[in-house]
């Protein structure tokens, strides 16, 4: 992007700012509508009943997708595994160290957390 071509709002007239805000509002409404339509279409597909061609078993779309995700994870697909893990709420705890905290305090907190039975 060429920042030399950008015109700050302070350099625009109130009419220009109003027109740009109107355009942005319309674009935002269209984007929200597209997201809503996609969400509704996916909900329909996930609730729909499907029949397994091999077994004849009937399953809902969510079960079909979950089974496919599970198969991918079982093959070693790390992204599929992470998606399954995170979906069931088993996301790993992330440690964050703050540089300004005294190491003795950090060690004491870690010991309390790790030794909590």
Secondary structure by P-SEA (a helix, b strand, c coil): cccccccccccccaaaaaaaaaaaaaaaaaaaaaaaaaaaaaaaaaabbbbcccccccccaaaaaaaaaaaaaaacaaaaaaaaaaaaccccbbbbbbccccaaaaaaaaaaaaacc
